Amino acid sequence: MWEMLARNAKDFSLVYTDIKAEDDEYITCKWVAPTHFSADCRKVINRIQAYIACKNGKIRKYRSF
């Protein structure tokens, strides 16, 4: 998904909110990424709730819904 957003989008931005540590390993957050796609210049707003598992400062698992 990240590759598609970065490669095909114009005016890409990303905003994180509601970042919460569930425990020592799991983090949740919301992120919004509005973009304009080059094929038809259509505005798309991606709104995601993410569930992230980290270990030693690196993402081990990522799930979004």
PDBQT receptor file of N, H, CA, C and O in Angstrom, charges set to zero:
ATOM      1  N   MET A   1       0.818  -1.199   0.000  1.00  0.00    +0.000 N 
ATOM      2  CA  MET A   1       0.000   0.000   0.000  1.00  0.00    +0.000 C 
ATOM      3  C   MET A   1       0.859   1.260   0.000  1.00  0.00    +0.000 C 
ATOM      4  O   MET A   1       0.585   2.203  -0.742  1.00  0.00    +0.000 OA
ATOM      5  N   TRP A   2       1.903   1.275   0.837  1.00  0.00    +0.000 N 
ATOM      6  H   TRP A   2       2.126   0.509   1.440  1.00  0.00    +0.000 HD
ATOM      7  CA  TRP A   2       2.770   2.453   0.901  1.00  0.00    +0.000 C 
ATOM      8  C   TRP A   2       3.417   2.731  -0.439  1.00  0.00    +0.000 C 
ATOM      9  O   TRP A   2       3.506   3.884  -0.859  1.00  0.00    +0.000 OA
ATOM     10  N   GLU A   3       3.865   1.694  -1.109  1.00  0.00    +0.000 N 
ATOM     11  H   GLU A   3       3.793   0.757  -0.767  1.00  0.00    +0.000 HD
ATOM     12  CA  GLU A   3       4.513   1.878  -2.405  1.00  0.00    +0.000 C 
ATOM     13  C   GLU A   3       3.539   2.491  -3.412  1.00  0.00    +0.000 C 
ATOM     14  O   GLU A   3       3.913   3.387  -4.169  1.00  0.00    +0.000 OA
ATOM     15  N   MET A   4       2.294   2.013  -3.424  1.00  0.00    +0.000 N 
ATOM     16  H   MET A   4       1.990   1.285  -2.809  1.00  0.00    +0.000 HD
ATOM     17  CA  MET A   4       1.296   2.548  -4.336  1.00  0.00    +0.000 C 
ATOM     18  C   MET A   4       1.033   4.027  -4.046  1.00  0.00    +0.000 C 
ATOM     19  O   MET A   4       0.972   4.834  -4.974  1.00  0.00    +0.000 OA
ATOM     20  N   LEU A   5       0.877   4.387  -2.782  1.00  0.00    +0.000 N 
ATOM     21  H   LEU A   5       0.926   3.731  -2.029  1.00  0.00    +0.000 HD
ATOM     22  CA  LEU A   5       0.634   5.787  -2.429  1.00  0.00    +0.000 C 
ATOM     23  C   LEU A   5       1.800   6.683  -2.844  1.00  0.00    +0.000 C 
ATOM     24  O   LEU A   5       1.598   7.748  -3.427  1.00  0.00    +0.000 OA
ATOM     25  N   ALA A   6       2.998   6.248  -2.543  1.00  0.00    +0.000 N 
ATOM     26  H   ALA A   6       3.161   5.383  -2.070  1.00  0.00    +0.000 HD
ATOM     27  CA  ALA A   6       4.170   7.071  -2.833  1.00  0.00    +0.000 C 
ATOM     28  C   ALA A   6       4.437   7.193  -4.334  1.00  0.00    +0.000 C 
ATOM     29  O   ALA A   6       4.862   8.250  -4.801  1.00  0.00    +0.000 OA
ATOM     30  N   ARG A   7       4.197   6.143  -5.077  1.00  0.00    +0.000 N 
ATOM     31  H   ARG A   7       3.852   5.285  -4.697  1.00  0.00    +0.000 HD
ATOM     32  CA  ARG A   7       4.508   6.149  -6.502  1.00  0.00    +0.000 C 
ATOM     33  C   ARG A   7       3.463   6.873  -7.345  1.00  0.00    +0.000 C 
ATOM     34  O   ARG A   7       3.827   7.581  -8.284  1.00  0.00    +0.000 OA
ATOM     35  N   ASN A   8       2.184   6.717  -7.040  1.00  0.00    +0.000 N 
ATOM     36  H   ASN A   8       1.889   6.142  -6.277  1.00  0.00    +0.000 HD
ATOM     37  CA  ASN A   8       1.116   7.202  -7.908  1.00  0.00    +0.000 C 
ATOM     38  C   ASN A   8       0.456   8.499  -7.449  1.00  0.00    +0.000 C 
ATOM     39  O   ASN A   8      -0.343   9.069  -8.191  1.00  0.00    +0.000 OA
ATOM     40  N   ALA A   9       0.759   8.967  -6.276  1.00  0.00    +0.000 N 
ATOM     41  H   ALA A   9       1.409   8.504  -5.673  1.00  0.00    +0.000 HD
ATOM     42  CA  ALA A   9       0.033  10.114  -5.737  1.00  0.00    +0.000 C 
ATOM     43  C   ALA A   9       0.747  11.433  -6.001  1.00  0.00    +0.000 C 
ATOM     44  O   ALA A   9       1.974  11.493  -6.080  1.00  0.00    +0.000 OA
ATOM     45  N   LYS A  10      -0.047  12.478  -6.133  1.00  0.00    +0.000 N 
ATOM     46  H   LYS A  10      -1.044  12.429  -6.068  1.00  0.00    +0.000 HD
ATOM     47  CA  LYS A  10       0.469  13.842  -6.198  1.00  0.00    +0.000 C 
ATOM     48  C   LYS A  10      -0.022  14.556  -4.950  1.00  0.00    +0.000 C 
ATOM     49  O   LYS A  10      -1.092  14.235  -4.431  1.00  0.00    +0.000 OA
ATOM     50  N   ASP A  11       0.744  15.513  -4.467  1.00  0.00    +0.000 N 
ATOM     51  H   ASP A  11       1.612  15.773  -4.889  1.00  0.00    +0.000 HD
ATOM     52  CA  ASP A  11       0.366  16.270  -3.268  1.00  0.00    +0.000 C 
ATOM     53  C   ASP A  11       0.099  15.354  -2.088  1.00  0.00    +0.000 C 
ATOM     54  O   ASP A  11      -0.854  15.565  -1.339  1.00  0.00    +0.000 OA
ATOM     55  N   PHE A  12       0.925  14.350  -1.920  1.00  0.00    +0.000 N 
ATOM     56  H   PHE A  12       1.700  14.179  -2.528  1.00  0.00    +0.000 HD
ATOM     57  CA  PHE A  12       0.768  13.376  -0.844  1.00  0.00    +0.000 C 
ATOM     58  C   PHE A  12       1.123  14.000   0.500  1.00  0.00    +0.000 C 
ATOM     59  O   PHE A  12       2.132  14.696   0.618  1.00  0.00    +0.000 OA
ATOM     60  N   SER A  13       0.303  13.753   1.505  1.00  0.00    +0.000 N 
ATOM     61  H   SER A  13      -0.517  13.188   1.409  1.00  0.00    +0.000 HD
ATOM     62  CA  SER A  13       0.634  14.141   2.873  1.00  0.00    +0.000 C 
ATOM     63  C   SER A  13       0.138  13.048   3.800  1.00  0.00    +0.000 C 
ATOM     64  O   SER A  13      -0.700  12.231   3.417  1.00  0.00    +0.000 OA
ATOM     65  N   LEU A  14       0.655  13.035   5.017  1.00  0.00    +0.000 N 
ATOM     66  H   LEU A  14       1.335  13.699   5.328  1.00  0.00    +0.000 HD
ATOM     67  CA  LEU A  14       0.306  11.997   5.977  1.00  0.00    +0.000 C 
ATOM     68  C   LEU A  14       0.231  12.624   7.361  1.00  0.00    +0.000 C 
ATOM     69  O   LEU A  14       1.163  13.303   7.791  1.00  0.00    +0.000 OA
ATOM     70  N   VAL A  15      -0.881  12.396   8.061  1.00  0.00    +0.000 N 
ATOM     71  H   VAL A  15      -1.639  11.845   7.712  1.00  0.00    +0.000 HD
ATOM     72  CA  VAL A  15      -1.078  12.955   9.401  1.00  0.00    +0.000 C 
ATOM     73  C   VAL A  15      -1.461  11.824  10.344  1.00  0.00    +0.000 C 
ATOM     74  O   VAL A  15      -2.432  11.107  10.101  1.00  0.00    +0.000 OA
ATOM     75  N   TYR A  16      -0.692  11.664  11.427  1.00  0.00    +0.000 N 
ATOM     76  H   TYR A  16       0.097  12.246  11.624  1.00  0.00    +0.000 HD
ATOM     77  CA  TYR A  16      -0.974  10.670  12.464  1.00  0.00    +0.000 C 
ATOM     78  C   TYR A  16      -1.686  11.343  13.623  1.00  0.00    +0.000 C 
ATOM     79  O   TYR A  16      -1.351  12.468  13.993  1.00  0.00    +0.000 OA
ATOM     80  N   THR A  17      -2.683  10.648  14.206  1.00  0.00    +0.000 N 
ATOM     81  H   THR A  17      -2.955   9.735  13.904  1.00  0.00    +0.000 HD
ATOM     82  CA  THR A  17      -3.362  11.143  15.401  1.00  0.00    +0.000 C 
ATOM     83  C   THR A  17      -3.669   9.962  16.320  1.00  0.00    +0.000 C 
ATOM     84  O   THR A  17      -3.538   8.801  15.931  1.00  0.00    +0.000 OA
ATOM     85  N   ASP A  18      -4.073  10.277  17.522  1.00  0.00    +0.000 N 
ATOM     86  H   ASP A  18      -4.180  11.220  17.838  1.00  0.00    +0.000 HD
ATOM     87  CA  ASP A  18      -4.516   9.271  18.503  1.00  0.00    +0.000 C 
ATOM     88  C   ASP A  18      -3.515   8.131  18.679  1.00  0.00    +0.000 C 
ATOM     89  O   ASP A  18      -3.899   6.961  18.706  1.00  0.00    +0.000 OA
ATOM     90  N   ILE A  19      -2.242   8.469  18.798  1.00  0.00    +0.000 N 
ATOM     91  H   ILE A  19      -1.929   9.419  18.776  1.00  0.00    +0.000 HD
ATOM     92  CA  ILE A  19      -1.203   7.459  19.001  1.00  0.00    +0.000 C 
ATOM     93  C   ILE A  19      -1.259   6.999  20.451  1.00  0.00    +0.000 C 
ATOM     94  O   ILE A  19      -1.138   7.803  21.374  1.00  0.00    +0.000 OA
ATOM     95  N   LYS A  20      -1.446   5.687  20.641  1.00  0.00    +0.000 N 
ATOM     96  H   LYS A  20      -1.544   5.033  19.891  1.00  0.00    +0.000 HD
ATOM     97  CA  LYS A  20      -1.584   5.135  21.993  1.00  0.00    +0.000 C 
ATOM     98  C   LYS A  20      -0.762   3.868  22.124  1.00  0.00    +0.000 C 
ATOM     99  O   LYS A  20      -0.827   2.981  21.272  1.00  0.00    +0.000 OA
ATOM    100  N   ALA A  21       0.016   3.787  23.206  1.00  0.00    +0.000 N 
ATOM    101  H   ALA A  21       0.068   4.507  23.898  1.00  0.00    +0.000 HD
ATOM    102  CA  ALA A  21       0.736   2.564  23.515  1.00  0.00    +0.000 C 
ATOM    103  C   ALA A  21      -0.214   1.658  24.288  1.00  0.00    +0.000 C 
ATOM    104  O   ALA A  21      -0.664   2.011  25.378  1.00  0.00    +0.000 OA
ATOM    105  N   GLU A  22      -0.517   0.499  23.730  1.00  0.00    +0.000 N 
ATOM    106  H   GLU A  22      -0.151   0.212  22.845  1.00  0.00    +0.000 HD
ATOM    107  CA  GLU A  22      -1.400  -0.455  24.395  1.00  0.00    +0.000 C 
ATOM    108  C   GLU A  22      -0.652  -1.183  25.511  1.00  0.00    +0.000 C 
ATOM    109  O   GLU A  22      -1.227  -1.493  26.554  1.00  0.00    +0.000 OA
ATOM    110  N   ASP A  23       0.620  -1.449  25.286  1.00  0.00    +0.000 N 
ATOM    111  H   ASP A  23       1.088  -1.197  24.439  1.00  0.00    +0.000 HD
ATOM    112  CA  ASP A  23       1.507  -2.059  26.276  1.00  0.00    +0.000 C 
ATOM    113  C   ASP A  23       2.938  -1.806  25.809  1.00  0.00    +0.000 C 
ATOM    114  O   ASP A  23       3.169  -0.881  25.030  1.00  0.00    +0.000 OA
ATOM    115  N   ASP A  24       3.896  -2.597  26.261  1.00  0.00    +0.000 N 
ATOM    116  H   ASP A  24       3.709  -3.348  26.894  1.00  0.00    +0.000 HD
ATOM    117  CA  ASP A  24       5.300  -2.379  25.883  1.00  0.00    +0.000 C 
ATOM    118  C   ASP A  24       5.596  -2.709  24.429  1.00  0.00    +0.000 C 
ATOM    119  O   ASP A  24       6.637  -2.317  23.901  1.00  0.00    +0.000 OA
ATOM    120  N   GLU A  25       4.694  -3.423  23.782  1.00  0.00    +0.000 N 
ATOM    121  H   GLU A  25       3.848  -3.741  24.211  1.00  0.00    +0.000 HD
ATOM    122  CA  GLU A  25       4.959  -3.873  22.420  1.00  0.00    +0.000 C 
ATOM    123  C   GLU A  25       3.989  -3.313  21.377  1.00  0.00    +0.000 C 
ATOM    124  O   GLU A  25       4.396  -3.039  20.248  1.00  0.00    +0.000 OA
ATOM    125  N   TYR A  26       2.722  -3.140  21.734  1.00  0.00    +0.000 N 
ATOM    126  H   TYR A  26       2.392  -3.363  22.651  1.00  0.00    +0.000 HD
ATOM    127  CA  TYR A  26       1.686  -2.783  20.761  1.00  0.00    +0.000 C 
ATOM    128  C   TYR A  26       1.282  -1.314  20.823  1.00  0.00    +0.000 C 
ATOM    129  O   TYR A  26       1.141  -0.735  21.900  1.00  0.00    +0.000 OA
ATOM    130  N   ILE A  27       1.099  -0.727  19.639  1.00  0.00    +0.000 N 
ATOM    131  H   ILE A  27       1.214  -1.197  18.764  1.00  0.00    +0.000 HD
ATOM    132  CA  ILE A  27       0.728   0.683  19.488  1.00  0.00    +0.000 C 
ATOM    133  C   ILE A  27      -0.464   0.742  18.534  1.00  0.00    +0.000 C 
ATOM    134  O   ILE A  27      -0.535  -0.027  17.575  1.00  0.00    +0.000 OA
ATOM    135  N   THR A  28      -1.393   1.651  18.798  1.00  0.00    +0.000 N 
ATOM    136  H   THR A  28      -1.335   2.275  19.577  1.00  0.00    +0.000 HD
ATOM    137  CA  THR A  28      -2.463   1.927  17.846  1.00  0.00    +0.000 C 
ATOM    138  C   THR A  28      -2.393   3.399  17.467  1.00  0.00    +0.000 C 
ATOM    139  O   THR A  28      -1.921   4.226  18.246  1.00  0.00    +0.000 OA
ATOM    140  N   CYS A  29      -2.858   3.717  16.278  1.00  0.00    +0.000 N 
ATOM    141  H   CYS A  29      -3.241   3.045  15.645  1.00  0.00    +0.000 HD
ATOM    142  CA  CYS A  29      -2.934   5.106  15.850  1.00  0.00    +0.000 C 
ATOM    143  C   CYS A  29      -3.903   5.217  14.676  1.00  0.00    +0.000 C 
ATOM    144  O   CYS A  29      -4.265   4.222  14.049  1.00  0.00    +0.000 OA
ATOM    145  N   LYS A  30      -4.301   6.424  14.404  1.00  0.00    +0.000 N 
ATOM    146  H   LYS A  30      -4.007   7.232  14.913  1.00  0.00    +0.000 HD
ATOM    147  CA  LYS A  30      -5.088   6.722  13.217  1.00  0.00    +0.000 C 
ATOM    148  C   LYS A  30      -4.198   7.539  12.303  1.00  0.00    +0.000 C 
ATOM    149  O   LYS A  30      -3.399   8.353  12.766  1.00  0.00    +0.000 OA
ATOM    150  N   TRP A  31      -4.337   7.321  11.002  1.00  0.00    +0.000 N 
ATOM    151  H   TRP A  31      -4.986   6.660  10.626  1.00  0.00    +0.000 HD
ATOM    152  CA  TRP A  31      -3.622   8.180  10.061  1.00  0.00    +0.000 C 
ATOM    153  C   TRP A  31      -4.509   8.488   8.875  1.00  0.00    +0.000 C 
ATOM    154  O   TRP A  31      -5.356   7.691   8.471  1.00  0.00    +0.000 OA
ATOM    155  N   VAL A  32      -4.286   9.671   8.333  1.00  0.00    +0.000 N 
ATOM    156  H   VAL A  32      -3.599  10.319   8.662  1.00  0.00    +0.000 HD
ATOM    157  CA  VAL A  32      -5.041  10.157   7.187  1.00  0.00    +0.000 C 
ATOM    158  C   VAL A  32      -4.039  10.588   6.121  1.00  0.00    +0.000 C 
ATOM    159  O   VAL A  32      -3.083  11.309   6.405  1.00  0.00    +0.000 OA
ATOM    160  N   ALA A  33      -4.276  10.133   4.884  1.00  0.00    +0.000 N 
ATOM    161  H   ALA A  33      -5.053   9.547   4.653  1.00  0.00    +0.000 HD
ATOM    162  CA  ALA A  33      -3.385  10.475   3.773  1.00  0.00    +0.000 C 
ATOM    163  C   ALA A  33      -4.207  10.947   2.580  1.00  0.00    +0.000 C 
ATOM    164  O   ALA A  33      -4.637  10.129   1.767  1.00  0.00    +0.000 OA
ATOM    165  N   PRO A  34      -4.433  12.262   2.464  1.00  0.00    +0.000 N 
ATOM    166  CA  PRO A  34      -5.130  12.766   1.273  1.00  0.00    +0.000 C 
ATOM    167  C   PRO A  34      -4.155  12.843   0.093  1.00  0.00    +0.000 C 
ATOM    168  O   PRO A  34      -2.999  13.235   0.255  1.00  0.00    +0.000 OA
ATOM    169  N   THR A  35      -4.633  12.467  -1.084  1.00  0.00    +0.000 N 
ATOM    170  H   THR A  35      -5.571  12.148  -1.216  1.00  0.00    +0.000 HD
ATOM    171  CA  THR A  35      -3.798  12.475  -2.282  1.00  0.00    +0.000 C 
ATOM    172  C   THR A  35      -4.628  12.833  -3.511  1.00  0.00    +0.000 C 
ATOM    173  O   THR A  35      -5.859  12.809  -3.473  1.00  0.00    +0.000 OA
ATOM    174  N   HIS A  36      -3.944  13.163  -4.588  1.00  0.00    +0.000 N 
ATOM    175  H   HIS A  36      -2.945  13.182  -4.619  1.00  0.00    +0.000 HD
ATOM    176  CA  HIS A  36      -4.550  13.288  -5.907  1.00  0.00    +0.000 C 
ATOM    177  C   HIS A  36      -3.835  12.272  -6.789  1.00  0.00    +0.000 C 
ATOM    178  O   HIS A  36      -2.612  12.321  -6.919  1.00  0.00    +0.000 OA
ATOM    179  N   PHE A  37      -4.576  11.360  -7.392  1.00  0.00    +0.000 N 
ATOM    180  H   PHE A  37      -5.569  11.321  -7.286  1.00  0.00    +0.000 HD
ATOM    181  CA  PHE A  37      -3.952  10.365  -8.247  1.00  0.00    +0.000 C 
ATOM    182  C   PHE A  37      -3.793  10.898  -9.651  1.00  0.00    +0.000 C 
ATOM    183  O   PHE A  37      -4.676  11.572 -10.183  1.00  0.00    +0.000 OA
ATOM    184  N   SER A  38      -2.657  10.589 -10.244  1.00  0.00    +0.000 N 
ATOM    185  H   SER A  38      -1.940  10.042  -9.812  1.00  0.00    +0.000 HD
ATOM    186  CA  SER A  38      -2.294  11.176 -11.537  1.00  0.00    +0.000 C 
ATOM    187  C   SER A  38      -3.167  10.698 -12.689  1.00  0.00    +0.000 C 
ATOM    188  O   SER A  38      -3.358  11.443 -13.650  1.00  0.00    +0.000 OA
ATOM    189  N   ALA A  39      -3.694   9.498 -12.630  1.00  0.00    +0.000 N 
ATOM    190  H   ALA A  39      -3.539   8.893 -11.849  1.00  0.00    +0.000 HD
ATOM    191  CA  ALA A  39      -4.461   8.962 -13.762  1.00  0.00    +0.000 C 
ATOM    192  C   ALA A  39      -5.668   9.829 -14.103  1.00  0.00    +0.000 C 
ATOM    193  O   ALA A  39      -5.935  10.080 -15.278  1.00  0.00    +0.000 OA
ATOM    194  N   ASP A  40      -6.400  10.290 -13.091  1.00  0.00    +0.000 N 
ATOM    195  H   ASP A  40      -6.184  10.086 -12.137  1.00  0.00    +0.000 HD
ATOM    196  CA  ASP A  40      -7.589  11.093 -13.361  1.00  0.00    +0.000 C 
ATOM    197  C   ASP A  40      -7.702  12.317 -12.446  1.00  0.00    +0.000 C 
ATOM    198  O   ASP A  40      -8.744  12.971 -12.410  1.00  0.00    +0.000 OA
ATOM    199  N   CYS A  41      -6.638  12.624 -11.712  1.00  0.00    +0.000 N 
ATOM    200  H   CYS A  41      -5.792  12.093 -11.741  1.00  0.00    +0.000 HD
ATOM    201  CA  CYS A  41      -6.578  13.769 -10.789  1.00  0.00    +0.000 C 
ATOM    202  C   CYS A  41      -7.698  13.746  -9.744  1.00  0.00    +0.000 C 
ATOM    203  O   CYS A  41      -8.098  14.794  -9.237  1.00  0.00    +0.000 OA
ATOM    204  N   ARG A  42      -8.187  12.582  -9.435  1.00  0.00    +0.000 N 
ATOM    205  H   ARG A  42      -7.862  11.731  -9.847  1.00  0.00    +0.000 HD
ATOM    206  CA  ARG A  42      -9.246  12.408  -8.456  1.00  0.00    +0.000 C 
ATOM    207  C   ARG A  42      -8.666  12.520  -7.052  1.00  0.00    +0.000 C 
ATOM    208  O   ARG A  42      -7.608  11.954  -6.774  1.00  0.00    +0.000 OA
ATOM    209  N   LYS A  43      -9.348  13.248  -6.158  1.00  0.00    +0.000 N 
ATOM    210  H   LYS A  43     -10.207  13.708  -6.384  1.00  0.00    +0.000 HD
ATOM    211  CA  LYS A  43      -8.896  13.370  -4.780  1.00  0.00    +0.000 C 
ATOM    212  C   LYS A  43      -9.384  12.160  -3.988  1.00  0.00    +0.000 C 
ATOM    213  O   LYS A  43     -10.562  11.805  -4.028  1.00  0.00    +0.000 OA
ATOM    214  N   VAL A  44      -8.460  11.542  -3.272  1.00  0.00    +0.000 N 
ATOM    215  H   VAL A  44      -7.503  11.830  -3.239  1.00  0.00    +0.000 HD
ATOM    216  CA  VAL A  44      -8.758  10.377  -2.454  1.00  0.00    +0.000 C 
ATOM    217  C   VAL A  44      -8.253  10.659  -1.045  1.00  0.00    +0.000 C 
ATOM    218  O   VAL A  44      -7.145  11.167  -0.871  1.00  0.00    +0.000 OA
ATOM    219  N   ILE A  45      -9.051  10.335  -0.050  1.00  0.00    +0.000 N 
ATOM    220  H   ILE A  45      -9.951   9.922  -0.192  1.00  0.00    +0.000 HD
ATOM    221  CA  ILE A  45      -8.623  10.499   1.336  1.00  0.00    +0.000 C 
ATOM    222  C   ILE A  45      -8.633   9.123   1.992  1.00  0.00    +0.000 C 
ATOM    223  O   ILE A  45      -9.692   8.524   2.177  1.00  0.00    +0.000 OA
ATOM    224  N   ASN A  46      -7.456   8.629   2.340  1.00  0.00    +0.000 N 
ATOM    225  H   ASN A  46      -6.596   9.116   2.190  1.00  0.00    +0.000 HD
ATOM    226  CA  ASN A  46      -7.307   7.355   3.028  1.00  0.00    +0.000 C 
ATOM    227  C   ASN A  46      -7.374   7.611   4.529  1.00  0.00    +0.000 C 
ATOM    228  O   ASN A  46      -6.564   8.366   5.066  1.00  0.00    +0.000 OA
ATOM    229  N   ARG A  47      -8.331   6.989   5.205  1.00  0.00    +0.000 N 
ATOM    230  H   ARG A  47      -8.989   6.376   4.768  1.00  0.00    +0.000 HD
ATOM    231  CA  ARG A  47      -8.472   7.095   6.664  1.00  0.00    +0.000 C 
ATOM    232  C   ARG A  47      -8.267   5.695   7.237  1.00  0.00    +0.000 C 
ATOM    233  O   ARG A  47      -9.025   4.772   6.939  1.00  0.00    +0.000 OA
ATOM    234  N   ILE A  48      -7.246   5.554   8.052  1.00  0.00    +0.000 N 
ATOM    235  H   ILE A  48      -6.630   6.303   8.294  1.00  0.00    +0.000 HD
ATOM    236  CA  ILE A  48      -6.825   4.235   8.520  1.00  0.00    +0.000 C 
ATOM    237  C   ILE A  48      -6.688   4.208  10.034  1.00  0.00    +0.000 C 
ATOM    238  O   ILE A  48      -6.207   5.162  10.644  1.00  0.00    +0.000 OA
ATOM    239  N   GLN A  49      -7.120   3.098  10.633  1.00  0.00    +0.000 N 
ATOM    240  H   GLN A  49      -7.512   2.323  10.137  1.00  0.00    +0.000 HD
ATOM    241  CA  GLN A  49      -6.834   2.773  12.035  1.00  0.00    +0.000 C 
ATOM    242  C   GLN A  49      -5.768   1.692  11.979  1.00  0.00    +0.000 C 
ATOM    243  O   GLN A  49      -5.998   0.632  11.397  1.00  0.00    +0.000 OA
ATOM    244  N   ALA A  50      -4.618   1.936  12.566  1.00  0.00    +0.000 N 
ATOM    245  H   ALA A  50      -4.432   2.798  13.039  1.00  0.00    +0.000 HD
ATOM    246  CA  ALA A  50      -3.494   1.003  12.486  1.00  0.00    +0.000 C 
ATOM    247  C   ALA A  50      -3.222   0.340  13.827  1.00  0.00    +0.000 C 
ATOM    248  O   ALA A  50      -3.392   0.940  14.888  1.00  0.00    +0.000 OA
ATOM    249  N   TYR A  51      -2.801  -0.898  13.752  1.00  0.00    +0.000 N 
ATOM    250  H   TYR A  51      -2.662  -1.386  12.890  1.00  0.00    +0.000 HD
ATOM    251  CA  TYR A  51      -2.414  -1.701  14.908  1.00  0.00    +0.000 C 
ATOM    252  C   TYR A  51      -1.005  -2.186  14.618  1.00  0.00    +0.000 C 
ATOM    253  O   TYR A  51      -0.792  -2.935  13.664  1.00  0.00    +0.000 OA
ATOM    254  N   ILE A  52      -0.035  -1.768  15.434  1.00  0.00    +0.000 N 
ATOM    255  H   ILE A  52      -0.207  -1.160  16.209  1.00  0.00    +0.000 HD
ATOM    256  CA  ILE A  52       1.373  -1.990  15.130  1.00  0.00    +0.000 C 
ATOM    257  C   ILE A  52       2.062  -2.685  16.302  1.00  0.00    +0.000 C 
ATOM    258  O   ILE A  52       1.913  -2.276  17.453  1.00  0.00    +0.000 OA
ATOM    259  N   ALA A  53       2.812  -3.731  16.000  1.00  0.00    +0.000 N 
ATOM    260  H   ALA A  53       2.934  -4.064  15.065  1.00  0.00    +0.000 HD
ATOM    261  CA  ALA A  53       3.628  -4.414  17.001  1.00  0.00    +0.000 C 
ATOM    262  C   ALA A  53       5.089  -4.064  16.729  1.00  0.00    +0.000 C 
ATOM    263  O   ALA A  53       5.585  -4.256  15.619  1.00  0.00    +0.000 OA
ATOM    264  N   CYS A  54       5.773  -3.549  17.750  1.00  0.00    +0.000 N 
ATOM    265  H   CYS A  54       5.370  -3.393  18.652  1.00  0.00    +0.000 HD
ATOM    266  CA  CYS A  54       7.175  -3.139  17.607  1.00  0.00    +0.000 C 
ATOM    267  C   CYS A  54       8.072  -3.954  18.528  1.00  0.00    +0.000 C 
ATOM    268  O   CYS A  54       7.656  -4.412  19.593  1.00  0.00    +0.000 OA
ATOM    269  N   LYS A  55       9.311  -4.119  18.089  1.00  0.00    +0.000 N 
ATOM    270  H   LYS A  55       9.649  -3.747  17.225  1.00  0.00    +0.000 HD
ATOM    271  CA  LYS A  55      10.320  -4.759  18.921  1.00  0.00    +0.000 C 
ATOM    272  C   LYS A  55      11.663  -4.134  18.584  1.00  0.00    +0.000 C 
ATOM    273  O   LYS A  55      12.041  -4.062  17.414  1.00  0.00    +0.000 OA
ATOM    274  N   ASN A  56      12.378  -3.685  19.590  1.00  0.00    +0.000 N 
ATOM    275  H   ASN A  56      12.071  -3.743  20.540  1.00  0.00    +0.000 HD
ATOM    276  CA  ASN A  56      13.675  -3.039  19.408  1.00  0.00    +0.000 C 
ATOM    277  C   ASN A  56      13.591  -1.864  18.441  1.00  0.00    +0.000 C 
ATOM    278  O   ASN A  56      14.504  -1.648  17.644  1.00  0.00    +0.000 OA
ATOM    279  N   GLY A  57      12.503  -1.106  18.509  1.00  0.00    +0.000 N 
ATOM    280  H   GLY A  57      11.762  -1.281  19.157  1.00  0.00    +0.000 HD
ATOM    281  CA  GLY A  57      12.345   0.078  17.685  1.00  0.00    +0.000 C 
ATOM    282  C   GLY A  57      11.969  -0.175  16.231  1.00  0.00    +0.000 C 
ATOM    283  O   GLY A  57      11.972   0.753  15.422  1.00  0.00    +0.000 OA
ATOM    284  N   LYS A  58      11.642  -1.433  15.887  1.00  0.00    +0.000 N 
ATOM    285  H   LYS A  58      11.640  -2.187  16.544  1.00  0.00    +0.000 HD
ATOM    286  CA  LYS A  58      11.277  -1.774  14.506  1.00  0.00    +0.000 C 
ATOM    287  C   LYS A  58       9.881  -2.380  14.478  1.00  0.00    +0.000 C 
ATOM    288  O   LYS A  58       9.452  -3.042  15.423  1.00  0.00    +0.000 OA
ATOM    289  N   ILE A  59       9.180  -2.137  13.367  1.00  0.00    +0.000 N 
ATOM    290  H   ILE A  59       9.529  -1.599  12.600  1.00  0.00    +0.000 HD
ATOM    291  CA  ILE A  59       7.836  -2.687  13.209  1.00  0.00    +0.000 C 
ATOM    292  C   ILE A  59       7.942  -4.170  12.874  1.00  0.00    +0.000 C 
ATOM    293  O   ILE A  59       8.583  -4.552  11.895  1.00  0.00    +0.000 OA
ATOM    294  N   ARG A  60       7.303  -5.003  13.698  1.00  0.00    +0.000 N 
ATOM    295  H   ARG A  60       6.782  -4.693  14.494  1.00  0.00    +0.000 HD
ATOM    296  CA  ARG A  60       7.263  -6.454  13.469  1.00  0.00    +0.000 C 
ATOM    297  C   ARG A  60       5.990  -6.842  12.735  1.00  0.00    +0.000 C 
ATOM    298  O   ARG A  60       6.012  -7.680  11.833  1.00  0.00    +0.000 OA
ATOM    299  N   LYS A  61       4.879  -6.226  13.129  1.00  0.00    +0.000 N 
ATOM    300  H   LYS A  61       4.862  -5.546  13.861  1.00  0.00    +0.000 HD
ATOM    301  CA  LYS A  61       3.585  -6.527  12.514  1.00  0.00    +0.000 C 
ATOM    302  C   LYS A  61       2.842  -5.225  12.300  1.00  0.00    +0.000 C 
ATOM    303  O   LYS A  61       2.940  -4.295  13.101  1.00  0.00    +0.000 OA
ATOM    304  N   TYR A  62       2.103  -5.172  11.214  1.00  0.00    +0.000 N 
ATOM    305  H   TYR A  62       2.024  -5.927  10.563  1.00  0.00    +0.000 HD
ATOM    306  CA  TYR A  62       1.279  -3.997  10.929  1.00  0.00    +0.000 C 
ATOM    307  C   TYR A  62      -0.050  -4.496  10.381  1.00  0.00    +0.000 C 
ATOM    308  O   TYR A  62      -0.095  -5.290   9.442  1.00  0.00    +0.000 OA
ATOM    309  N   ARG A  63      -1.120  -4.019  10.980  1.00  0.00    +0.000 N 
ATOM    310  H   ARG A  63      -1.083  -3.373  11.743  1.00  0.00    +0.000 HD
ATOM    311  CA  ARG A  63      -2.460  -4.357  10.496  1.00  0.00    +0.000 C 
ATOM    312  C   ARG A  63      -3.272  -3.072  10.492  1.00  0.00    +0.000 C 
ATOM    313  O   ARG A  63      -3.200  -2.284  11.435  1.00  0.00    +0.000 OA
ATOM    314  N   SER A  64      -4.031  -2.864   9.452  1.00  0.00    +0.000 N 
ATOM    315  H   SER A  64      -4.090  -3.504   8.686  1.00  0.00    +0.000 HD
ATOM    316  CA  SER A  64      -4.877  -1.671   9.398  1.00  0.00    +0.000 C 
ATOM    317  C   SER A  64      -6.285  -2.074   9.013  1.00  0.00    +0.000 C 
ATOM    318  O   SER A  64      -6.526  -3.084   8.352  1.00  0.00    +0.000 OA
ATOM    319  N   PHE A  65      -7.199  -1.233   9.461  1.00  0.00    +0.000 N 
ATOM    320  H   PHE A  65      -7.003  -0.412   9.999  1.00  0.00    +0.000 HD
ATOM    321  CA  PHE A  65      -8.615  -1.466   9.144  1.00  0.00    +0.000 C 
ATOM    322  C   PHE A  65      -9.339  -0.153   9.113  1.00  0.00    +0.000 C 
ATOM    323  O   PHE A  65     -10.544  -0.119   8.865  1.00  0.00    +0.000 OA
TER     324      PHE A  65
